[in-house]
């Protein structure tokens, strides 16, 4: 079963590619194969369970602990694959040249003796998303970690060198020769005697003869054209792609750079003539992407979008392609339609779902396509476009222009685009072979100033707009509607550095002049700015002087330069069109509303970020500070985790005072507890008063009241979160009783055994119980109390239950409070059921190596083999999405305590 995907992707009838093999050594083996396929990368393979667990590492391994090398998990490979060095023949999966760059043995970092013990630990780490191991290779030596990353696709890991005596800033990939043959990848590719699928069995005669035909890079790329989505890698229809490319009879060319996009002409009606293809006019930013060894996303005015729209940049890196594509970046709303306003304020994945819609292909694998017919470019684009993820094909519609336009208008889209099937791609040309038809009147404009009315509370009252006519900037009116407060903040950030005392218009406008539209304009103070920022407005009609009537602000256009903005005139298209009935269009990427899954709150670049959470402004500084040094997890990673799990956590934290455990410098820095927050937190944070006997005065606990306060707690460096068992509405009545299984010198298998016995005791008296990992060394067992009983009741019930458990397991359990009296046994702690006592709450991170999570469990999971590290920052969110919140009954109806105590007495 482990090799099912491997076998599915290969044709063993035509090649002697390895299909199996058995390890014979008493040590685990690894191999790293340098692989020049459609893109050069390193195949990192570790022996586990008789196969090679495999990752593709684009940049290769590094000896520098500061480097975090992306490693994409691929299908398992057979053990005999470790001996392969040669050429994968044309037309086969992964076609290209391979050398054995390094090989050797490896083991886990645990102090165990046998291969089987090491393998068990490594496999557990693999399923938990974190593998720590020591390598004994010819090039790679010392400790490494492979850790699954929450920032990328499900198969994305990071390969990181631990800081040890073998760590170095030396570029180890500069040692580019095979450790077997001594050949470089180029030597192997040029060797006409290199065997295909050289393995531990002989190649067939026909294969040997074909191996002498050297693959050129262009032929290899054409024959192995494939795409890689965020979920899986699948081969595309290679033959059709190759056939189309060959039919164009193009010579091999370098990837072009800095192409200016072709532009469409604005018309007033759609055309219904034959020979046109129709697509949606996306309401976003135009962007060309150059996809190859390096990735570059460029706006229409040649600005880089790499950092601003980092999820698209990451998705393009994972798309195994060499191409130049043209498309539009949009944010889709919860109804599945573009939202230009959301795109304006987008800073991270928490602000909306980014999509990059592709509508043209300009260069592919060395072939320049700009003078190929549009229908040919489109067909190639259909063949290579990802089928999943945030890079999508912008569909063509088999429908007449007038019908499609009517449907677009009805659906509230910006408009449609019509393109001639045989049109060539003309960079930086506004062609009539591409037409755009808008469903509402819109115009790009230049901001030349802003006003602020007397006695207003707004940041500004209106923007003063202009357009170039005959080389002069003319005033086309103010716009004072369509802004949110957040939009106004963003706009002012851009305008403040451009403020000037000089009016940029040729003639100073009378922006306060009465008109029939504004008979009593208020007095306003004007601030002029240099005319560099472009915006877009919608409007109803134009006045006789060319100014807008009833304009509304739509958004900023960061993708366009002010010097290019002129008035767009709608030209007529003949013949006149008749009304048509709309048709139902399915499967085109529109209107697919789905319940959104939270992604990340903070982007991966900015060191300090401000977010508005439930109306409160939260500032998150020092985001690159490393909190878990061995794994490289940062404060940003922690905050993004808490943002994603906040909806699941809040039921166990809302309205509960907190004991803050702060780690401002990560898990290896100094930490401190904080109870009193008097005068140290914002006014909107709720507090709960308590009297300090030590200080003889009133103090205040911080109360987690909502998502904003939960994220504020995390921002203080509280890696773990510790809520009371009771809420402020009933502070003396806990919602649950806790039995804390706290090991000393015990194995975790013994802790599991104690948990199982605890459940048996509680089941015997009809009391429901729910288990979670502590995230540290033990397990927590919760019993719902429903705030019906006091802390004293909870403590005494816990005492009664733990005494019975201790009698059943006297050899390694204790109820002694003093550590010295426990004699290294598991402490059955019932004293957590006291006022103000706390443990790490459900889904809380813990300040421990591996960034473990206090994770609720199904009881059937509480068995031999369970490890605390099974649940961590890299996989907890995925588990929650799959299982949901299985801990909910803990805050449900409480038990009947009197009945439970009676049964306890009767049964035991």
C-alpha positions in Angstrom: 0.0 0.0 0.0 2.9 2.4 0.8 4.0 2.3 -2.9 0.5 2.6 -4.4 1.1 6.2 -5.5 4.6 5.4 -6.8 3.3 2.5 -9.0 0.3 4.5 -10.2 2.6 7.2 -11.8 4.9 4.7 -13.6 4.8 2.3 -16.6 6.8 -0.8 -15.5 6.1 -2.6 -18.8 8.4 -0.2 -20.7 11.2 0.5 -18.1 13.0 -1.6 -15.4 12.3 1.0 -12.8 12.6 -0.4 -9.2 9.4 -1.7 -7.7 10.6 -2.9 -4.3 13.7 -4.1 -2.5 14.4 -5.1 1.1 16.7 -3.4 3.6 19.5 -5.7 4.7 21.6 -3.4 6.9 21.1 -3.2 10.7 21.1 0.6 10.4 18.6 2.9 8.8 19.9 4.2 5.4 19.3 7.5 3.5 20.1 8.7 0.0 20.0 12.2 -1.5 19.6 12.2 -5.3 20.3 15.4 -7.2 17.6 15.4 -9.9 17.6 17.7 -13.0 14.0 17.3 -14.3 11.8 20.2 -15.4 13.4 22.0 -12.4 16.6 21.1 -10.6 16.0 19.8 -7.1 17.3 17.3 -4.5 15.3 14.2 -3.6 15.8 13.6 0.1 15.0 10.0 1.0 14.9 8.3 4.5 14.3 4.6 5.1 11.2 3.9 7.1 9.2 0.7 7.2 11.0 -0.8 4.3 10.5 2.1 1.9 12.0 5.5 1.3 10.0 8.4 2.7 10.8 11.1 0.2 10.9 14.9 0.1 11.7 17.2 -2.9 14.1 20.0 -1.7 14.3 22.7 -4.4 17.4 24.4 -3.0 19.0 21.4 -1.5 20.1 20.8 2.1 22.0 23.4 4.1 24.5 23.2 7.0 23.5 26.6 8.2 20.9 26.4 11.1 19.5 29.8 10.0 18.4 28.3 6.7 14.9 26.7 6.6 14.8 24.8 3.3 11.4 24.0 1.9 10.9 20.2 1.5 7.8 19.0 -0.3 6.7 15.5 0.8 6.1 13.2 -2.3 5.1 9.6 -2.7 7.1 6.8 -1.0 9.8 5.2 -3.2 10.9 1.5 -3.1 14.1 0.8 -1.1 16.1 -0.2 -4.2 15.6 3.3 -5.6 18.5 4.4 -3.4 20.9 2.8 -5.9 19.5 4.7 -9.0 21.9 7.0 -10.9 21.4 7.8 -14.5 18.8 9.1 -16.9 15.0 8.7 -16.5 13.9 8.3 -20.1 11.9 10.7 -22.2 8.1 10.3 -21.7 8.3 8.9 -18.2 7.4 10.4 -14.9 10.2 12.7 -13.6 12.2 12.4 -16.8 15.7 13.9 -16.4 19.1 13.2 -15.0 19.9 11.8 -11.5 23.1 11.4 -9.5 23.5 10.1 -6.0 24.6 13.3 -4.3 25.0 11.8 -0.8 24.2 8.6 1.1 24.8 7.0 4.5 23.0 6.0 7.6 20.9 7.9 10.1 19.1 7.4 13.4 16.7 9.2 15.8 18.2 11.5 18.5 16.8 9.2 21.3 19.1 7.1 23.4 17.9 3.7 22.1 19.9 0.7 20.8 18.2 -1.1 17.9 17.2 -0.1 14.4 13.6 -1.0 15.2 13.5 1.3 18.2 14.9 4.2 16.2 12.5 3.5 13.4 9.5 3.5 15.7 10.5 6.9 17.1 11.1 8.4 13.7 7.7 7.1 12.3 6.0 8.6 15.3 7.7 11.9 14.6 6.7 11.6 10.9 3.0 11.2 11.8 3.3 14.1 14.3 4.9 16.4 11.7 8.4 16.6 13.3 11.3 14.2 12.6 14.6 14.8 14.5 17.5 12.6 13.3 21.3 12.4 13.2 22.9 11.8 9.8 26.2 9.9 9.0 26.7 10.8 5.3 29.7 11.6 3.2 28.5 15.2 2.9 25.8 15.6 5.5 26.6 14.9 9.2 25.1 15.8 12.5 21.6 16.6 13.7 18.7 17.8 11.5 15.0 18.2 11.8 12.2 17.9 9.3 9.2 19.8 10.5 5.8 20.2 8.9 5.0 23.9 8.4 1.5 25.4 9.0 2.2 28.2 6.6 2.0 26.3 3.4 0.4 23.3 1.7 -0.4 20.0 3.6 2.7 18.4 2.1 5.1 21.2 2.9 7.9 20.6 5.4 11.1 22.5 6.4 14.5 20.9 6.5 16.7 22.6 9.2 20.2 21.9 10.5 20.6 21.8 14.3 23.4 23.9 15.7 26.2 21.4 16.5 29.8 20.8 15.6 28.9 20.1 11.9 26.9 23.3 11.5 28.5 25.7 9.0 27.8 28.6 6.7 29.5 26.8 3.9 27.3 26.1 0.8 27.4 22.3 0.9 25.6 22.1 -2.5 28.7 23.5 -4.1 30.1 19.9 -3.6 28.2 18.9 -6.8 29.6 15.5 -7.6 28.1 12.0 -7.1 29.4 10.2 -4.1 29.2 7.0 -6.2 30.5 7.8 -9.6 32.2 11.2 -9.1 30.1 12.7 -11.9 28.3 16.0 -11.9 24.7 16.2 -13.1 26.0 17.7 -16.3 28.5 14.8 -16.7 25.7 12.3 -16.3 23.4 14.0 -18.7 26.1 14.2 -21.4 27.2 10.6 -21.0 25.7 8.7 -24.0 26.6 5.4 -22.1 24.6 6.3 -19.0 22.0 3.6 -18.4 18.3 4.3 -18.0 16.8 3.1 -14.7 20.1 1.7 -13.5 19.1 -0.3 -10.5 19.9 -3.6 -8.9 18.6 -5.4 -11.9 19.8 -5.2 -15.5 18.2 -2.9 -18.0 16.6 -4.4 -21.1 18.4 -4.4 -24.4 15.9 -2.1 -26.0 16.2 0.3 -23.1 20.0 0.2 -23.3 19.9 1.2 -26.9 17.5 4.1 -26.3 19.7 5.3 -23.4 22.3 6.3 -25.9 20.0 9.0 -27.2 20.8 12.1 -25.2 17.9 14.1 -23.9 18.2 17.8 -24.6 16.9 20.2 -21.9 14.1 21.5 -24.2 12.9 18.0 -25.2 13.1 16.9 -21.6 11.0 19.8 -20.5 8.4 19.3 -23.2 8.1 15.6 -22.6 7.7 16.0 -18.8 5.4 18.9 -18.7 3.4 18.5 -15.5 1.9 20.6 -12.8 2.0 20.5 -9.0 -0.9 21.6 -7.0 -1.0 22.4 -3.2 -2.4 18.9 -2.6 -0.7 16.5 -5.1 1.4 16.2 -8.2 -0.2 14.7 -11.3 0.9 14.3 -14.8 -0.8 16.5 -17.5 -1.7 15.4 -21.1 1.9 15.6 -22.3 1.3 14.5 -25.8 -1.1 17.4 -26.7 1.2 20.0 -25.1 4.2 18.7 -27.0 2.3 18.5 -30.2 1.1 22.1 -30.0 4.5 23.4 -29.1 6.2 21.5 -31.9 3.5 22.7 -34.4 4.5 26.3 -33.7 8.0 25.6 -35.1 9.6 28.0 -32.6 13.2 28.1 -31.7 14.2 27.9 -28.0 14.1 31.4 -26.4 15.0 32.7 -22.9 12.1 33.7 -20.7 11.2 37.3 -21.5 11.1 39.9 -18.8 9.1 43.1 -18.0 6.4 42.5 -20.5 3.8 45.3 -20.6 0.3 43.7 -20.6 -2.0 43.9 -23.6 -5.0 46.2 -22.9 -8.7 46.0 -23.9 -10.7 48.8 -25.5 -13.8 49.9 -23.5 -17.0 49.6 -25.6 -20.6 50.2 -24.8 -22.1 46.8 -25.8 -20.9 43.3 -26.3 -20.3 41.9 -29.8 -22.2 38.7 -30.9 -20.2 38.1 -34.1 -18.5 34.7 -34.6 -14.8 34.3 -33.6 -15.0 35.9 -30.2 -14.2 34.3 -26.8 -15.7 35.6 -23.6 -14.5 35.7 -20.0 -15.2 37.5 -16.8 -13.7 40.9 -16.2 -12.2 40.3 -12.8 -12.4 43.1 -10.3 -8.8 43.1 -9.1 -5.1 43.8 -9.9 -3.7 42.8 -13.3 -0.5 40.8 -12.8 2.0 39.0 -15.0 3.8 36.0 -13.4 7.3 34.8 -14.5 7.5 31.2 -13.2 10.8 29.4 -13.4 13.9 29.0 -11.3 13.0 32.3 -9.8 9.4 33.6 -9.3 8.4 37.2 -10.0 4.9 38.7 -10.0 4.7 42.1 -11.6 1.9 44.6 -11.7 0.8 46.5 -14.7 3.2 49.3 -13.8 6.0 46.8 -13.2 5.8 46.8 -9.4 6.6 43.6 -7.6 3.7 41.8 -6.0 5.9 39.0 -4.5 5.7 40.2 -0.9 2.3 41.9 -0.9 0.5 38.8 -2.2 2.8 36.2 -0.6 0.2 33.3 -0.8 0.2 33.6 -4.6 4.0 33.8 -4.7 4.2 30.6 -2.6 1.6 28.8 -4.8 3.6 29.7 -7.9 6.7 28.3 -6.3 4.9 25.0 -5.7 3.6 25.0 -9.4 6.2 22.9 -11.2 6.2 24.9 -14.4 8.4 27.2 -16.5 6.0 29.8 -18.0 5.0 33.5 -18.3 1.3 33.9 -17.5 -1.1 36.9 -17.5 -3.9 37.2 -15.1 -5.8 39.1 -12.3 -5.3 38.9 -8.6 -8.7 39.2 -6.7 -10.1 38.6 -3.3 -13.3 36.5 -3.3 -16.0 37.3 -0.8 -18.1 34.7 1.1 -20.5 34.5 -1.8 -17.7 33.5 -4.2 -17.5 36.9 -6.0 -14.7 39.4 -6.4 -14.5 42.1 -3.7 -12.2 45.0 -4.8 -12.6 46.8 -1.5 -11.3 43.7 0.4 -8.4 43.6 -2.0 -7.5 47.2 -1.2 -7.1 46.4 2.5 -5.7 42.9 2.2 -2.6 42.3 4.4 -2.8 38.6 5.3 -5.0 35.5 4.7 -7.3 36.6 7.5 -8.4 39.5 5.3 -9.9 37.2 2.6 -9.3 34.5 0.1 -6.8 35.5 -2.6 -7.1 34.0 -6.1 -4.9 34.4 -9.1 -7.1 33.9 -12.2 -5.0 33.1 -15.3 -6.3 34.2 -18.7 -3.3 34.1 -21.0 0.0 32.3 -21.6 2.9 34.2 -23.2 5.9 31.8 -22.9 6.2 28.1 -22.1 9.3 26.0 -21.8 11.5 28.0 -24.1 8.7 28.8 -26.7 7.6 32.4 -27.1 3.8 32.4 -27.6 2.9 36.1 -28.0 2.4 35.8 -31.7 0.5 32.5 -31.5 -3.3 32.8 -31.9 -5.2 33.4 -28.7 -7.2 30.1 -29.0 -3.8 28.2 -29.1 -2.5 30.1 -26.1 -5.8 29.4 -24.3 -5.7 25.6 -25.0 -2.1 25.4 -23.7 -3.1 27.3 -20.6 -6.0 24.9 -20.0 -3.7 22.0 -20.1 -1.1 23.3 -17.7 -3.3 25.3 -15.2 -3.6 23.9 -11.7 -7.0 22.2 -11.0 -6.9 23.1 -7.3 -5.6 25.8 -5.1 -5.5 29.6 -5.4 -4.1 29.7 -8.9 -7.1 29.1 -11.2 -7.9 29.2 -14.9 -10.2 32.1 -15.8 -12.8 30.2 -17.8 -14.1 31.0 -21.2 -17.9 30.9 -21.7 -19.7 29.1 -24.5 -22.4 31.7 -24.7 -23.2 34.8 -26.9 -21.8 38.1 -25.8 -25.1 39.7 -25.1 -26.3 36.7 -23.0 -23.1 36.6 -21.1 -23.2 40.4 -20.4 -26.8 40.2 -19.2 -25.8 37.4 -16.8 -22.7 39.3 -15.6 -24.9 42.4 -14.9 -27.4 40.2 -13.1 -24.7 38.6 -10.9 -23.2 42.0 -10.0 -19.9 41.4 -11.8 -17.7 44.3 -13.0 -18.2 43.3 -16.6 -17.0 40.9 -19.3 -14.0 40.8 -21.7 -14.3 39.7 -25.4 -11.2 38.5 -27.2 -10.8 37.5 -30.9 -9.9 33.9 -31.2 -7.0 34.6 -33.6 -5.7 37.7 -31.8 -2.0 38.0 -31.1 -0.7 39.3 -27.8 0.4 42.9 -28.3 2.3 44.1 -25.3 1.4 47.6 -24.1 -1.2 48.1 -26.8 -4.9 48.9 -26.3 -6.3 46.8 -29.0 -9.8 46.5 -30.5 -9.3 42.8 -30.8 -9.8 42.7 -27.0 -12.9 44.5 -25.8 -14.1 45.2 -22.2 -17.8 45.9 -21.5 -18.5 47.2 -17.9 -21.9 46.6 -16.2 -21.6 50.0 -14.4 -19.9 53.2 -15.3 -16.4 53.3 -13.8 -13.4 55.4 -14.3 -9.8 55.4 -13.0 -8.9 58.8 -11.6 -5.9 60.6 -10.0 -6.1 61.9 -6.4 -4.8 65.5 -6.3 -6.0 66.5 -2.9 -8.5 65.9 -0.1 -10.8 68.1 2.0 -11.9 68.1 5.6 -15.2 69.8 6.5 -15.7 71.9 9.6 -16.7 70.0 12.7 -16.3 66.6 11.1 -15.1 63.5 12.9 -13.9 61.8 9.7 -10.2 61.6 8.7 -11.2 63.5 5.5 -14.5 64.5 3.9 -13.8 64.1 0.2 -11.0 63.3 -2.3 -10.4 65.8 -5.1 -10.0 63.9 -8.4 -8.4 64.7 -11.7 -7.7 63.3 -15.2 -5.1 64.2 -17.8 -6.6 65.8 -20.9 -4.2 67.0 -23.6 -1.3 66.7 -21.2 -2.9 68.8 -18.4 -4.4 67.6 -15.1 -8.1 68.8 -15.0 -10.5 68.6 -12.1 -13.3 66.1 -12.5 -15.0 66.5 -9.1 -14.9 65.4 -5.5 -15.9 62.0 -4.2 -17.1 61.8 -0.6 -18.8 58.4 -0.4 -17.8 54.7 -0.5 -15.2 54.9 2.2 -14.8 52.8 5.3 -12.7 54.1 8.2 -10.1 51.5 7.4 -10.0 52.6 3.8 -9.6 56.2 4.9 -6.6 55.2 7.1 -5.0 53.4 4.2 -5.5 56.3 1.8 -4.1 58.9 4.2 -1.0 56.7 4.7 -0.3 57.0 1.0 -1.2 60.7 0.7 0.6 62.1 3.7 4.1 61.8 2.1 2.8 63.5 -1.1 1.4 66.7 0.6 2.3 69.9 -1.1 1.4 73.6 -1.0 1.0 73.8 -4.7 -2.3 73.0 -6.4 -1.5 70.3 -9.1 -4.4 71.3 -11.3 -3.9 73.6 -14.3 -6.8 75.7 -12.9 -7.6 75.8 -9.2 -11.1 74.1 -8.9 -14.0 75.6 -7.1 -14.7 72.5 -5.1 -17.0 74.5 -2.7 -19.1 76.0 -5.4 -22.9 75.5 -5.0 -24.6 73.4 -7.7 -27.9 71.8 -8.2 -26.4 68.6 -6.8 -24.8 70.4 -3.8 -26.8 73.6 -3.1 -25.2 74.1 0.3 -21.7 72.7 0.4 -20.0 73.0 3.8 -16.8 75.0 4.3 -13.8 72.8 4.0 -10.1 72.9 4.4 -8.2 71.5 1.4 -4.8 69.7 1.4 -3.1 69.3 -2.0 -1.0 66.3 -2.9 1.2 65.4 -5.7 -0.8 63.6 -8.4 0.7 60.1 -8.0 -2.0 58.0 -6.4 -4.6 56.3 -8.6 -8.2 55.4 -7.5 -11.3 54.0 -9.1 -14.8 55.5 -8.8 -18.2 54.4 -10.0 -20.7 57.1 -11.2 -24.2 57.5 -12.6 -23.7 60.0 -15.4 -21.2 62.8 -16.6 -22.0 66.5 -16.2 -21.6 68.7 -19.3 -18.1 69.8 -18.0 -17.0 66.1 -17.8 -17.2 65.9 -14.0 -18.9 62.9 -12.3 -22.5 62.9 -11.0 -23.1 60.8 -7.9 -19.6 59.3 -7.8 -18.7 56.7 -5.2 -15.2 55.6 -4.2 -14.4 52.0 -5.2 -10.7 51.6 -4.3 -7.1 52.5 -4.9 -5.3 51.1 -8.0 -1.8 50.3 -6.8 -1.2 48.4 -10.1 -1.5 51.5 -12.3 0.6 54.7 -12.8 -0.9 58.1 -12.7 0.7 59.1 -16.0 -1.2 56.4 -17.8 -4.7 57.5 -16.5 -6.9 59.1 -19.1 -10.7 59.3 -19.6 -12.1 56.1 -21.0 -14.7 56.7 -23.7 -17.2 54.0 -24.5 -17.2 53.5 -28.3 -20.2 51.9 -30.0 -20.1 48.4 -31.4 -22.2 47.5 -34.4 -24.7 46.0 -34.9 -27.1 46.9 -32.1 -27.8 44.0 -29.7 -31.0 42.5 -28.6 -32.0 41.3 -25.2 -31.3 37.6 -24.5 -32.3 35.3 -21.7 -29.6 34.5 -19.2 -28.3 30.9 -19.0 -27.3 29.1 -15.9 -23.5 28.6 -15.9 -21.9 26.1 -13.6 -18.4 25.1 -12.7 -16.7 28.4 -13.7 -15.3 29.4 -10.4 -18.1 32.0 -9.6 -20.7 32.0 -6.8 -19.2 29.0 -5.0 -19.9 30.0 -1.5 -18.3 27.8 1.1 -17.8 28.2 4.8 -14.3 29.7 5.0 -11.6 28.1 7.0 -9.4 30.5 8.9 -5.9 30.9 7.5 -3.4 33.3 8.9 -3.9 36.6 10.7 -0.4 38.0 10.1 1.6 38.2 6.9 5.1 36.7 6.8 7.0 39.9 6.1 6.2 42.9 8.3 7.9 42.9 11.6 5.2 44.9 13.4 1.6 44.6 12.3 -1.7 46.2 13.5 -5.0 44.4 13.1 -8.5 45.4 14.0 -10.1 42.5 16.0 -13.7 42.9 17.0 -13.4 46.7 16.9 -10.2 46.8 18.9 -6.8 47.8 17.5 -4.1 45.3 18.4 -0.5 45.9 17.7 1.7 42.8 17.2 5.5 43.7 17.4 8.7 41.6 17.1 7.0 39.0 15.0 10.2 37.3 13.8 11.4 36.6 17.3 12.0 32.9 17.5 10.0 31.3 20.3 11.0 27.6 19.7 14.7 27.7 18.6 15.1 24.1 17.6 12.1 24.1 15.3 12.4 27.8 14.2 8.8 28.6 15.2 8.3 32.4 15.8 6.0 34.7 17.6 4.2 35.2 14.3 3.6 31.4 14.0 2.2 31.4 17.5 -0.2 34.3 16.9 -1.3 32.8 13.6 -2.0 29.5 15.4 -4.1 31.2 18.1 -6.0 33.1 15.5 -6.9 29.9 13.7 -8.0 28.0 16.8 -9.7 30.9 18.6 -13.2 29.8 17.7 -12.5 26.4 19.2 -10.8 27.8 22.3 -13.1 30.5 23.4 -15.8 28.4 25.0 -13.2 27.3 27.5 -11.7 30.7 28.1 -14.5 33.2 27.7 -15.3 35.1 31.0 -12.6 33.3 32.8 -9.8 35.1 34.8 -6.3 34.2 33.6 -3.0 33.6 35.2 -0.6 34.9 32.7 2.6 32.9 32.1 4.7 35.1 29.9 7.7 34.1 27.7 8.7 37.3 26.0 11.9 35.7 24.6 10.7 32.3 23.8 10.8 29.0 25.6 14.6 29.2 26.4 14.4 32.8 27.7 13.3 34.0 31.1 9.6 33.6 31.9 7.4 35.0 34.7 3.9 34.7 36.0 1.6 37.7 36.2 -1.7 37.8 38.0 -2.3 41.5 38.6 -2.8 43.6 35.5 -4.0 46.8 37.2 -3.0 49.8 35.0 -1.1 47.6 32.6 -3.7 46.6 30.0 -6.0 48.7 27.7 -9.3 49.9 29.1 -11.3 47.6 26.9 -9.8 44.5 28.5 -12.2 43.2 31.1 -10.8 42.6 34.7 -11.8 40.7 37.8 -11.0 42.2 41.2 -9.4 40.2 44.0 -7.9 41.1 47.3 -4.2 40.4 47.9 -3.5 39.5 51.5 0.2 39.9 50.9 -0.1 43.4 49.6 -3.2 44.4 51.6 -4.9 45.8 48.5 -7.3 45.1 45.7 -5.8 43.8 42.4 -7.1 42.7 39.1 -7.0 39.5 37.1 -7.2 39.8 33.3 -10.4 38.2 32.0 -10.6 36.7 28.5 -13.9 37.9 27.2 -13.6 37.5 23.4 -11.3 36.8 20.5 -9.6 40.2 20.8 -8.6 39.6 24.4 -7.4 36.0 23.7 -5.1 37.4 21.0 -4.0 40.2 23.3 -3.0 37.6 25.9 -1.0 35.8 23.2 0.7 39.0 22.1 2.1 39.4 25.6 4.2 36.3 25.0 1.8 33.9 26.7 2.7 30.8 24.8 0.4 28.8 27.1 -3.0 30.0 28.4 -4.3 29.1 31.9 -8.0 29.8 32.6 -9.9 29.4 35.8 -12.3 26.5 36.0 -15.1 29.0 36.8 -16.4 32.1 35.1 -16.8 35.6 36.5 -20.6 35.1 36.6 -20.2 32.3 39.2 -16.6 32.5 40.4 -17.0 30.0 43.2 -18.7 27.3 41.0 -16.4 25.6 38.5 -17.6 24.3 35.2 -15.6 21.1 35.5 -13.6 18.9 37.9 -10.0 18.0 36.8 -7.9 15.0 37.6 -4.4 15.8 36.6 -2.1 12.8 36.0 1.4 14.2 36.6 4.3 11.8 36.1 7.7 12.0 37.8 10.1 9.2 36.7 7.4 7.2 35.0 7.0 6.1 31.4 4.2 7.7 29.4 2.7 4.2 28.9 2.1 4.1 32.7 0.3 7.5 32.5 -1.9 6.0 29.7 -2.6 3.0 32.0 -3.7 5.3 34.8 -6.0 7.3 32.5 -7.6 4.0 31.3 -8.2 2.9 34.9 -9.6 6.4 35.7 -12.1 6.0 32.9 -13.1 2.5 34.1 -13.7 3.9 37.6 -15.8 6.8 36.3 -17.7 4.6 33.8 -18.6 2.2 36.7 -20.4 5.0 38.5 -22.0 6.4 35.4 -19.9 9.6 35.3 -18.8 10.9 31.8 -15.2 11.9 31.4 -13.1 13.6 28.7 -9.3 13.3 28.3 -6.7 15.7 26.8 -3.0 15.8 26.7 -1.4 18.3 29.1 0.9 19.3 26.3 3.8 18.7 28.7 4.3 15.3 30.3 0.9 14.1 31.5 -2.8 13.9 30.8 -5.8 15.8 32.1 -9.2 14.2 32.7 -12.2 16.5 32.9 -15.6 15.8 34.4 -18.5 18.2 33.6 -19.9 20.0 36.7 -22.1 22.6 35.0 -21.3 25.3 37.6 -23.7 23.5 40.0 -21.2 22.8 42.8 -18.5 24.6 44.7 -14.8 24.3 44.3 -14.8 22.4 47.7 -17.3 19.9 46.3 -15.1 19.5 43.2 -11.9 19.0 45.2 -13.5 16.3 47.5 -15.0 14.4 44.6 -11.6 14.4 42.9 -10.0 13.2 46.2 -12.5 10.3 46.4 -11.9 9.2 42.8 -8.1 9.4 43.0 -7.9 7.4 46.2 -9.7 4.5 44.4 -7.4 4.8 41.4 -4.3 4.8 43.7 -5.6 1.6 45.4 -5.9 -0.1 42.0 -2.4 1.0 40.9 -0.4 1.3 44.1 2.9 0.3 42.4 3.4 3.6 40.5 0.7 6.1 41.6 0.5 8.5 44.6 -1.9 11.1 46.1 0.9 12.6 48.2 1.1 16.4 47.7 4.8 16.7 48.6 7.1 15.7 45.8 9.6 14.1 48.3 6.8 11.8 49.5 5.8 10.5 46.1 9.0 8.5 45.5 9.0 9.1 41.8 5.4 8.0 41.2 2.6 9.5 39.1 0.9 12.2 41.2 -2.9 11.9 41.0 -3.5 15.6 41.5 -7.0 16.6 42.6 -5.9 19.9 44.2 -6.3 21.6 40.8 -9.9 21.9 41.9 -9.3 24.9 44.2 -10.2 28.6 43.6 -7.7 30.3 41.3 -5.8 27.0 40.5 -5.2 26.6 36.7 -3.9 24.2 34.1 -3.2 24.8 30.4 -6.6 25.0 28.7 -7.8 23.0 25.7 -5.9 23.7 22.5 -3.3 25.8 24.3 0.3 25.7 23.1 2.9 24.7 25.6 6.4 26.3 26.1 8.1 22.9 25.4 10.3 21.6 22.6 8.3 20.8 19.5 5.6 23.3 20.3 3.1 20.7 21.6 -0.6 21.5 22.1 -2.9 20.5 24.9 -5.1 18.4 22.7 -8.5 16.8 23.5 -8.6 13.1 22.7 -11.1 10.4 21.8 -10.9 7.8 24.5 -10.0 5.2 21.9 -6.8 7.2 21.2 -5.7 6.9 24.8 -3.7 3.7 24.3 -0.2 2.4 24.0 1.8 4.4 21.3 0.2 7.8 22.1 2.8 10.5 22.6 2.5 14.1 23.8 4.3 15.3 20.7 1.7 13.8 18.4 -0.2 17.1 18.6 1.7 20.3 17.9 1.5 23.7 16.2 2.0 22.2 12.8 -0.9 19.7 12.8 -3.4 20.8 15.4 -5.4 23.0 13.1 -5.8 20.2 10.5 -7.0 17.9 13.3 -9.6 20.4 14.5 -10.9 20.8 10.9 -11.2 17.1 10.6 -12.6 16.2 14.1 -14.1 19.5 15.3 -14.3 20.3 19.0 -14.7 16.9 20.6 -14.3 18.5 24.1 -17.7 20.3 24.0 -19.5 18.0 26.5 -17.1 19.3 29.2 -19.1 22.5 29.3 -22.4 20.8 29.0 -24.8 19.7 31.7 -23.0 18.8 34.9 -23.2 15.4 36.6 -25.5 14.6 39.6 -22.8 14.8 42.3 -24.9 13.2 45.1 -25.8 10.2 42.9 -22.2 9.9 41.7 -20.9 9.8 45.3 -23.5 7.2 46.3 -22.5 5.0 43.4 -18.8 5.4 44.2 -19.5 4.2 47.7 -21.7 1.3 46.6 -19.4 0.1 43.8 -16.0 0.6 45.5 
